[in-house]
Amino acid sequence: MAGAPFGNNNATKSKPWRDMLDRAIKQDDGKRLRAAAEALLNAAAGEYKLEDSQLGAIKELTDRLDGKPHQTLSGPEDRDLIPLSIRIEHVKPDGSVA
């Protein structure tokens, strides 16, 4: 079974940091958020270079607002991974397997 168990209410818990970010964004009509997005787009277009601290702040803001991207796993040449099973045996001092 993947994901949270049935009846899990974690998503409904209070998230004060996210709530404060939302409030700050709404308070200035999203002007600072738009400035951050434009700075990132301009840097990607090669118009200027962002400082590491600016890029880190934009990444942190993005992760807080939209969530971190899901990690995808793949094998060589983007083929699906092969399932792996591991068998652990206890070997007794006399060499027999328990």
N, CA, C and O atoms as a Tinker XYZ file with bonds, in Angstrom:
   392  protein
     1  N      0.852000   -1.181000    0.000000    73     2
     2  CA     0.000000    0.000000    0.000000    64     1     3
     3  C      0.893000    1.238000    0.000000    63     2     4     5
     4  O      1.766000    1.377000    0.857000    81     3
     5  N      0.681000    2.117000   -0.938000    73     3     6
     6  CA     1.474000    3.332000   -1.023000    64     5     7
     7  C      0.719000    4.489000   -0.384000    63     6     8     9
     8  O     -0.511000    4.499000   -0.335000    81     7
     9  N      1.479000    5.459000    0.104000    73     7    10
    10  CA     0.861000    6.647000    0.669000    64     9    11
    11  C      0.454000    6.477000    2.119000    63    10    12    13
    12  O      0.754000    5.470000    2.760000    81    11
    13  N     -0.228000    7.479000    2.610000    73    11    14
    14  CA    -0.659000    7.494000    4.007000    64    13    15
    15  C     -1.842000    6.551000    4.217000    63    14    16    17
    16  O     -2.623000    6.310000    3.296000    81    15
    17  N     -1.967000    6.026000    5.420000    73    15    18
    18  CA    -3.099000    5.144000    5.701000    64    17    19
    19  C     -4.432000    5.886000    5.608000    63    18    20    21
    20  O     -4.497000    7.104000    5.778000    81    19
    21  N     -5.492000    5.122000    5.335000    73    19    22
    22  CA    -6.829000    5.701000    5.245000    64    21    23
    23  C     -7.158000    6.438000    6.546000    63    22    24    25
    24  O     -6.911000    5.917000    7.634000    81    23
    25  N     -7.704000    7.622000    6.438000    73    23    26
    26  CA    -8.071000    8.402000    7.614000    64    25    27
    27  C     -6.965000    9.314000    8.109000    63    26    28    29
    28  O     -7.153000   10.012000    9.105000    81    27
    29  N     -5.808000    9.332000    7.440000    73    27    30
    30  CA    -4.692000   10.185000    7.836000    64    29    31
    31  C     -5.084000   11.644000    7.620000    63    30    32    33
    32  O     -5.549000   12.016000    6.543000    81    31
    33  N     -4.893000   12.458000    8.642000    73    31    34
    34  CA    -5.278000   13.869000    8.578000    64    33    35
    35  C     -4.090000   14.814000    8.555000    63    34    36    37
    36  O     -4.238000   15.987000    8.900000    81    35
    37  N     -2.902000   14.334000    8.154000    73    35    38
    38  CA    -1.717000   15.187000    8.171000    64    37    39
    39  C     -1.864000   16.428000    7.303000    63    38    40    41
    40  O     -1.344000   17.489000    7.650000    81    39
    41  N     -2.561000   16.310000    6.186000    73    39    42
    42  CA    -2.708000   17.458000    5.286000    64    41    43
    43  C     -3.566000   18.564000    5.886000    63    42    44    45
    44  O     -3.493000   19.709000    5.438000    81    43
    45  N     -4.369000   18.248000    6.881000    73    43    46
    46  CA    -5.240000   19.265000    7.471000    64    45    47
    47  C     -4.588000   19.973000    8.655000    63    46    48    49
    48  O     -5.164000   20.902000    9.220000    81    47
    49  N     -3.388000   19.535000    9.028000    73    47    50
    50  CA    -2.712000   20.159000   10.171000    64    49    51
    51  C     -2.322000   21.593000    9.835000    63    50    52    53
    52  O     -2.118000   21.941000    8.672000    81    51
    53  N     -2.226000   22.398000   10.851000    73    51    54
    54  CA    -1.836000   23.794000   10.692000    64    53    55
    55  C     -0.406000   23.890000   10.184000    63    54    56    57
    56  O      0.477000   23.170000   10.650000    81    55
    57  N     -0.185000   24.776000    9.234000    73    55    58
    58  CA     1.143000   25.021000    8.684000    64    57    59
    59  C      1.408000   26.513000    8.799000    63    58    60    61
    60  O      1.207000   27.253000    7.836000    81    59
    61  N      1.862000   26.969000    9.980000    73    59    62
    62  CA     1.997000   28.404000   10.213000    64    61    63
    63  C      2.990000   29.097000    9.277000    63    62    64    65
    64  O      2.758000   30.239000    8.881000    81    63
    65  N      4.085000   28.435000    8.918000    73    63    66
    66  CA     5.070000   29.071000    8.034000    64    65    67
    67  C      4.459000   29.301000    6.654000    63    66    68    69
    68  O      4.603000   30.377000    6.073000    81    67
    69  N      3.786000   28.296000    6.144000    73    67    70
    70  CA     3.128000   28.430000    4.836000    64    69    71
    71  C      2.041000   29.501000    4.901000    63    70    72    73
    72  O      1.894000   30.293000    3.970000    81    71
    73  N      1.278000   29.529000    5.996000    73    71    74
    74  CA     0.229000   30.536000    6.153000    64    73    75
    75  C      0.810000   31.949000    6.156000    63    74    76    77
    76  O      0.232000   32.860000    5.563000    81    75
    77  N      1.949000   32.130000    6.820000    73    75    78
    78  CA     2.578000   33.455000    6.864000    64    77    79
    79  C      3.129000   33.855000    5.494000    63    78    80    81
    80  O      3.049000   35.020000    5.105000    81    79
    81  N      3.689000   32.884000    4.761000    73    79    82
    82  CA     4.156000   33.180000    3.404000    64    81    83
    83  C      2.984000   33.610000    2.524000    63    82    84    85
    84  O      3.082000   34.591000    1.787000    81    83
    85  N      1.889000   32.880000    2.602000    73    83    86
    86  CA     0.708000   33.232000    1.821000    64    85    87
    87  C      0.225000   34.635000    2.167000    63    86    88    89
    88  O     -0.124000   35.414000    1.280000    81    87
    89  N      0.208000   34.950000    3.450000    73    87    90
    90  CA    -0.242000   36.273000    3.890000    64    89    91
    91  C      0.685000   37.373000    3.366000    63    90    92    93
    92  O      0.221000   38.415000    2.905000    81    91
    93  N      1.995000   37.133000    3.440000    73    91    94
    94  CA     2.952000   38.137000    2.962000    64    93    95
    95  C      2.834000   38.342000    1.455000    63    94    96    97
    96  O      2.957000   39.466000    0.968000    81    95
    97  N      2.597000   37.268000    0.721000    73    95    98
    98  CA     2.441000   37.368000   -0.730000    64    97    99
    99  C      1.188000   38.162000   -1.075000    63    98   100   101
   100  O      1.219000   39.015000   -1.962000    81    99
   101  N      0.096000   37.890000   -0.388000    73    99   102
   102  CA    -1.162000   38.600000   -0.656000    64   101   103
   103  C     -1.082000   40.065000   -0.241000    63   102   104   105
   104  O     -1.708000   40.928000   -0.857000    81   103
   105  N     -0.305000   40.339000    0.810000    73   103   106
   106  CA    -0.222000   41.692000    1.345000    64   105   107
   107  C      0.347000   42.674000    0.320000    63   106   108   109
   108  O     -0.083000   43.826000    0.266000    81   107
   109  N      1.310000   42.229000   -0.492000    73   107   110
   110  CA     1.865000   43.137000   -1.502000    64   109   111
   111  C      1.413000   42.753000   -2.915000    63   110   112   113
   112  O      2.093000   43.052000   -3.897000    81   111
   113  N      0.265000   42.091000   -3.001000    73   111   114
   114  CA    -0.316000   41.673000   -4.285000    64   113   115
   115  C      0.640000   40.821000   -5.114000    63   114   116   117
   116  O      0.578000   40.840000   -6.344000    81   115
   117  N      1.519000   40.080000   -4.455000    73   115   118
   118  CA     2.421000   39.165000   -5.150000    64   117   119
   119  C      3.580000   39.833000   -5.868000    63   118   120   121
   120  O      4.251000   39.188000   -6.675000    81   119
   121  N      3.834000   41.107000   -5.598000    73   119   122
   122  CA     4.895000   41.835000   -6.309000    64   121   123
   123  C      6.274000   41.213000   -6.071000    63   122   124   125
   124  O      7.054000   41.061000   -7.011000    81   123
   125  N      6.578000   40.853000   -4.820000    73   123   126
   126  CA     7.895000   40.263000   -4.535000    64   125   127
   127  C      8.020000   38.861000   -5.116000    63   126   128   129
   128  O      9.095000   38.467000   -5.567000    81   127
   129  N      6.933000   38.117000   -5.105000    73   127   130
   130  CA     6.951000   36.783000   -5.708000    64   129   131
   131  C      7.179000   36.899000   -7.210000    63   130   132   133
   132  O      7.951000   36.135000   -7.790000    81   131
   133  N      6.514000   37.843000   -7.823000    73   131   134
   134  CA     6.719000   38.057000   -9.275000    64   133   135
   135  C      8.149000   38.495000   -9.556000    63   134   136   137
   136  O      8.742000   38.058000  -10.542000    81   135
   137  N      8.718000   39.354000   -8.705000    73   135   138
   138  CA    10.105000   39.795000   -8.892000    64   137   139
   139  C     11.067000   38.615000   -8.803000    63   138   140   141
   140  O     12.024000   38.535000   -9.573000    81   139
   141  N     10.820000   37.703000   -7.873000    73   139   142
   142  CA    11.660000   36.518000   -7.743000    64   141   143
   143  C     11.542000   35.636000   -8.985000    63   142   144   145
   144  O     12.543000   35.124000   -9.487000    81   143
   145  N     10.316000   35.463000   -9.477000    73   143   146
   146  CA    10.105000   34.645000  -10.679000    64   145   147
   147  C     10.794000   35.285000  -11.888000    63   146   148   149
   148  O     11.413000   34.586000  -12.689000    81   147
   149  N     10.689000   36.608000  -12.022000    73   147   150
   150  CA    11.329000   37.285000  -13.147000    64   149   151
   151  C     12.845000   37.227000  -13.042000    63   150   152   153
   152  O     13.528000   37.082000  -14.056000    81   151
   153  N     13.386000   37.338000  -11.823000    73   151   154
   154  CA    14.829000   37.231000  -11.646000    64   153   155
   155  C     15.320000   35.848000  -12.064000    63   154   156   157
   156  O     16.364000   35.723000  -12.705000    81   155
   157  N     14.573000   34.819000  -11.702000    73   155   158
   158  CA    14.945000   33.459000  -12.076000    64   157   159
   159  C     14.876000   33.277000  -13.594000    63   158   160   161
   160  O     15.779000   32.693000  -14.192000    81   159
   161  N     13.807000   33.776000  -14.212000    73   159   162
   162  CA    13.675000   33.670000  -15.668000    64   161   163
   163  C     14.767000   34.453000  -16.397000    63   162   164   165
   164  O     15.315000   33.977000  -17.391000    81   163
   165  N     15.081000   35.642000  -15.909000    73   163   166
   166  CA    16.129000   36.451000  -16.530000    64   165   167
   167  C     17.493000   35.777000  -16.413000    63   166   168   169
   168  O     18.294000   35.817000  -17.347000    81   167
   169  N     17.752000   35.163000  -15.274000    73   167   170
   170  CA    19.023000   34.447000  -15.092000    64   169   171
   171  C     19.075000   33.236000  -16.011000    63   170   172   173
   172  O     20.123000   32.939000  -16.584000    81   171
   173  N     17.953000   32.531000  -16.158000    73   171   174
   174  CA    17.911000   31.368000  -17.043000    64   173   175
   175  C     18.114000   31.786000  -18.496000    63   174   176   177
   176  O     18.673000   31.026000  -19.286000    81   175
   177  N     17.668000   32.974000  -18.850000    73   175   178
   178  CA    17.826000   33.480000  -20.217000    64   177   179
   179  C     19.226000   34.053000  -20.448000    63   178   180   181
   180  O     19.555000   34.462000  -21.562000    81   179
   181  N     20.040000   34.082000  -19.408000    73   179   182
   182  CA    21.411000   34.572000  -19.546000    64   181   183
   183  C     21.555000   36.069000  -19.438000    63   182   184   185
   184  O     22.622000   36.606000  -19.735000    81   183
   185  N     20.501000   36.768000  -19.018000    73   183   186
   186  CA    20.565000   38.218000  -18.917000    64   185   187
   187  C     21.456000   38.675000  -17.768000    63   186   188   189
   188  O     22.116000   39.709000  -17.871000    81   187
   189  N     21.482000   37.926000  -16.690000    73   187   190
   190  CA    22.420000   38.189000  -15.601000    64   189   191
   191  C     22.520000   36.962000  -14.723000    63   190   192   193
   192  O     21.711000   36.040000  -14.833000    81   191
   193  N     23.522000   36.951000  -13.846000    73   191   194
   194  CA    23.761000   35.795000  -12.983000    64   193   195
   195  C     23.214000   36.073000  -11.595000    63   194   196   197
   196  O     23.470000   37.127000  -11.013000    81   195
   197  N     22.457000   35.118000  -11.070000    73   195   198
   198  CA    21.972000   35.219000   -9.699000    64   197   199
   199  C     23.087000   34.848000   -8.733000    63   198   200   201
   200  O     23.895000   33.963000   -9.014000    81   199
   201  N     23.124000   35.518000   -7.612000    73   199   202
   202  CA    24.032000   35.116000   -6.543000    64   201   203
   203  C     23.529000   33.798000   -5.967000    63   202   204   205
   204  O     22.336000   33.504000   -6.038000    81   203
   205  N     24.436000   33.001000   -5.397000    73   203   206
   206  CA    24.037000   31.718000   -4.803000    64   205   207
   207  C     22.957000   31.893000   -3.740000    63   206   208   209
   208  O     22.037000   31.080000   -3.640000    81   207
   209  N     23.075000   32.974000   -2.936000    73   207   210
   210  CA    22.085000   33.189000   -1.877000    64   209   211
   211  C     20.707000   33.512000   -2.463000    63   210   212   213
   212  O     19.685000   33.111000   -1.907000    81   211
   213  N     20.683000   34.241000   -3.591000    73   211   214
   214  CA    19.404000   34.547000   -4.239000    64   213   215
   215  C     18.779000   33.281000   -4.809000    63   214   216   217
   216  O     17.581000   33.047000   -4.646000    81   215
   217  N     19.584000   32.470000   -5.473000    73   215   218
   218  CA    19.085000   31.235000   -6.056000    64   217   219
   219  C     18.588000   30.291000   -4.966000    63   218   220   221
   220  O     17.555000   29.642000   -5.125000    81   219
   221  N     19.329000   30.216000   -3.854000    73   219   222
   222  CA    18.907000   29.378000   -2.733000    64   221   223
   223  C     17.596000   29.859000   -2.131000    63   222   224   225
   224  O     16.740000   29.053000   -1.766000    81   223
   225  N     17.442000   31.174000   -2.028000    73   223   226
   226  CA    16.196000   31.730000   -1.474000    64   225   227
   227  C     15.011000   31.446000   -2.393000    63   226   228   229
   228  O     13.921000   31.119000   -1.923000    81   227
   229  N     15.225000   31.572000   -3.704000    73   227   230
   230  CA    14.141000   31.293000   -4.657000    64   229   231
   231  C     13.772000   29.818000   -4.607000    63   230   232   233
   232  O     12.590000   29.473000   -4.637000    81   231
   233  N     14.776000   28.939000   -4.532000    73   231   234
   234  CA    14.504000   27.498000   -4.458000    64   233   235
   235  C     13.733000   27.163000   -3.181000    63   234   236   237
   236  O     12.775000   26.392000   -3.221000    81   235
   237  N     14.142000   27.733000   -2.064000    73   235   238
   238  CA    13.454000   27.479000   -0.795000    64   237   239
   239  C     12.006000   27.964000   -0.852000    63   238   240   241
   240  O     11.096000   27.272000   -0.397000    81   239
   241  N     11.802000   29.137000   -1.403000    73   239   242
   242  CA    10.450000   29.681000   -1.539000    64   241   243
   243  C      9.594000   28.785000   -2.424000    63   242   244   245
   244  O      8.440000   28.503000   -2.101000    81   243
   245  N     10.156000   28.342000   -3.532000    73   243   246
   246  CA     9.426000   27.457000   -4.439000    64   245   247
   247  C      9.060000   26.153000   -3.756000    63   246   248   249
   248  O      7.930000   25.678000   -3.880000    81   247
   249  N     10.014000   25.569000   -3.034000    73   247   250
   250  CA     9.744000   24.312000   -2.330000    64   249   251
   251  C      8.659000   24.496000   -1.278000    63   250   252   253
   252  O      7.835000   23.602000   -1.082000    81   251
   253  N      8.644000   25.631000   -0.604000    73   251   254
   254  CA     7.634000   25.881000    0.429000    64   253   255
   255  C      6.247000   26.098000   -0.172000    63   254   256   257
   256  O      5.246000   25.660000    0.397000    81   255
   257  N      6.187000   26.767000   -1.310000    73   255   258
   258  CA     4.897000   27.081000   -1.901000    64   257   259
   259  C      4.327000   25.925000   -2.732000    63   258   260   261
   260  O      3.136000   25.625000   -2.652000    81   259
   261  N      5.172000   25.292000   -3.517000    73   259   262
   262  CA     4.689000   24.245000   -4.433000    64   261   263
   263  C      5.062000   22.838000   -3.991000    63   262   264   265
   264  O      4.568000   21.864000   -4.558000    81   263
   265  N      5.919000   22.714000   -2.994000    73   263   266
   266  CA     6.395000   21.394000   -2.583000    64   265   267
   267  C      7.588000   20.978000   -3.421000    63   266   268   269
   268  O      7.770000   21.449000   -4.544000    81   267
   269  N      8.385000   20.103000   -2.871000    73   267   270
   270  CA     9.559000   19.621000   -3.597000    64   269   271
   271  C      9.118000   18.655000   -4.693000    63   270   272   273
   272  O      8.158000   17.905000   -4.519000    81   271
   273  N      9.822000   18.679000   -5.815000    73   271   274
   274  CA     9.460000   17.744000   -6.881000    64   273   275
   275  C      9.719000   16.306000   -6.449000    63   274   276   277
   276  O     10.630000   16.037000   -5.666000    81   275
   277  N      8.906000   15.381000   -6.969000    73   275   278
   278  CA     9.093000   13.974000   -6.658000    64   277   279
   279  C     10.335000   13.455000   -7.371000    63   278   280   281
   280  O     10.601000   13.818000   -8.517000    81   279
   281  N     11.086000   12.612000   -6.693000    73   279   282
   282  CA    12.263000   12.022000   -7.287000    64   281   283
   283  C     11.841000   10.822000   -8.123000    63   282   284   285
   284  O     11.058000    9.986000   -7.671000    81   283
   285  N     12.357000   10.742000   -9.331000    73   283   286
   286  CA    12.059000    9.593000  -10.176000    64   285   287
   287  C     13.273000    8.682000  -10.203000    63   286   288   289
   288  O     14.412000    9.149000  -10.198000    81   287
   289  N     13.031000    7.406000  -10.231000    73   287   290
   290  CA    14.104000    6.434000  -10.278000    64   289   291
   291  C     14.030000    5.693000  -11.603000    63   290   292   293
   292  O     12.952000    5.320000  -12.064000    81   291
   293  N     15.177000    5.488000  -12.197000    73   291   294
   294  CA    15.203000    4.704000  -13.433000    64   293   295
   295  C     16.540000    3.989000  -13.500000    63   294   296   297
   296  O     17.497000    4.353000  -12.817000    81   295
   297  N     16.583000    2.985000  -14.320000    73   295   298
   298  CA    17.794000    2.197000  -14.486000    64   297   299
   299  C     18.603000    2.694000  -15.660000    63   298   300   301
   300  O     18.369000    3.791000  -16.166000    81   299
   301  N     19.566000    1.880000  -16.098000    73   299   302
   302  CA    20.383000    2.260000  -17.251000    64   301   303
   303  C     19.511000    2.528000  -18.470000    63   302   304   305
   304  O     18.548000    1.806000  -18.728000    81   303
   305  N     19.849000    3.545000  -19.197000    73   303   306
   306  CA    19.130000    3.920000  -20.410000    64   305   307
   307  C     17.647000    4.154000  -20.148000    63   306   308   309
   308  O     16.807000    3.879000  -21.005000    81   307
   309  N     17.333000    4.659000  -18.973000    73   307   310
   310  CA    15.965000    5.000000  -18.576000    64   309   311
   311  C     14.993000    3.819000  -18.606000    63   310   312   313
   312  O     13.787000    4.020000  -18.745000    81   311
   313  N     15.497000    2.600000  -18.478000    73   311   314
   314  CA    14.605000    1.453000  -18.354000    64   313   315
   315  C     14.167000    1.342000  -16.911000    63   314   316   317
   316  O     14.838000    1.844000  -16.009000    81   315
   317  N     13.058000    0.693000  -16.697000    73   315   318
   318  CA    12.569000    0.495000  -15.335000    64   317   319
   319  C     13.570000   -0.317000  -14.535000    63   318   320   321
   320  O     14.284000   -1.158000  -15.080000    81   319
   321  N     13.616000   -0.060000  -13.252000    73   319   322
   322  CA    14.504000   -0.814000  -12.379000    64   321   323
   323  C     14.007000   -2.250000  -12.232000    63   322   324   325
   324  O     12.806000   -2.516000  -12.273000    81   323
   325  N     14.932000   -3.143000  -12.065000    73   323   326
   326  CA    14.593000   -4.549000  -11.875000    64   325   327
   327  C     14.365000   -4.783000  -10.391000    63   326   328   329
   328  O     15.196000   -4.374000   -9.579000    81   327
   329  N     13.262000   -5.432000  -10.005000    73   327   330
   330  CA    13.024000   -5.712000   -8.589000    64   329   331
   331  C     14.157000   -6.565000   -8.012000    63   330   332   333
   332  O     14.686000   -7.453000   -8.681000    81   331
   333  N     14.506000   -6.285000   -6.792000    73   331   334
   334  CA    15.598000   -6.988000   -6.132000    64   333   335
   335  C     15.078000   -7.573000   -4.833000    63   334   336   337
   336  O     14.398000   -6.890000   -4.067000    81   335
   337  N     15.388000   -8.809000   -4.588000    73   335   338
   338  CA    15.040000   -9.395000   -3.293000    64   337   339
   339  C     16.327000   -9.836000   -2.621000    63   338   340   341
   340  O     17.252000  -10.319000   -3.274000    81   339
   341  N     16.373000   -9.666000   -1.322000    73   339   342
   342  CA    17.547000  -10.026000   -0.525000    64   341   343
   343  C     17.117000  -11.076000    0.483000    63   342   344   345
   344  O     16.106000  -10.928000    1.168000    81   343
   345  N     17.901000  -12.136000    0.560000    73   343   346
   346  CA    17.610000  -13.215000    1.507000    64   345   347
   347  C     18.703000  -13.224000    2.563000    63   346   348   349
   348  O     19.889000  -13.325000    2.249000    81   347
   349  N     18.290000  -13.116000    3.809000    73   347   350
   350  CA    19.243000  -13.127000    4.919000    64   349   351
   351  C     19.071000  -14.432000    5.681000    63   350   352   353
   352  O     17.972000  -14.769000    6.122000    81   351
   353  N     20.160000  -15.155000    5.827000    73   351   354
   354  CA    20.114000  -16.429000    6.537000    64   353   355
   355  C     21.007000  -16.342000    7.764000    63   354   356   357
   356  O     22.067000  -15.718000    7.746000    81   355
   357  N     20.561000  -16.968000    8.799000    73   355   358
   358  CA    21.385000  -17.068000   10.001000    64   357   359
   359  C     22.145000  -18.391000    9.944000    63   358   360   361
   360  O     21.545000  -19.462000    9.859000    81   359
   361  N     23.455000  -18.300000    9.992000    73   359   362
   362  CA    24.289000  -19.492000    9.951000    64   361   363
   363  C     24.751000  -19.813000   11.364000    63   362   364   365
   364  O     25.355000  -18.982000   12.043000    81   363
   365  N     24.456000  -21.025000   11.788000    73   363   366
   366  CA    24.850000  -21.478000   13.132000    64   365   367
   367  C     26.345000  -21.758000   13.150000    63   366   368   369
   368  O     26.947000  -21.956000   12.094000    81   367
   369  N     26.963000  -21.780000   14.344000    73   367   370
   370  CA    28.391000  -22.048000   14.458000    64   369   371
   371  C     28.819000  -23.371000   13.796000    63   370   372   373
   372  O     29.961000  -23.494000   13.352000    81   371
   373  N     27.920000  -24.350000   13.731000    73   371   374
   374  CA    28.302000  -25.628000   13.117000    64   373   375
   375  C     28.177000  -25.588000   11.591000    63   374   376   377
   376  O     28.433000  -26.590000   10.925000    81   375
   377  N     27.780000  -24.422000   11.027000    73   375   378
   378  CA    27.686000  -24.272000    9.579000    64   377   379
   379  C     26.314000  -24.513000    9.010000    63   378   380   381
   380  O     26.090000  -24.272000    7.824000    81   379
   381  N     25.384000  -24.984000    9.823000    73   379   382
   382  CA    24.029000  -25.221000    9.313000    64   381   383
   383  C     23.250000  -23.901000    9.308000    63   382   384   385
   384  O     23.544000  -22.971000   10.058000    81   383
   385  N     22.247000  -23.865000    8.431000    73   383   386
   386  CA    21.437000  -22.657000    8.267000    64   385   387
   387  C     20.189000  -22.794000    9.135000    63   386   388   389
   388  O     19.514000  -23.824000    9.114000    81   387
   389  N     19.895000  -21.757000    9.885000    73   387   390
   390  CA    18.714000  -21.789000   10.757000    64   389   391
   391  C     17.475000  -21.454000    9.997000    63   390   392
   392  O     16.386000  -21.432000   10.570000    81   391
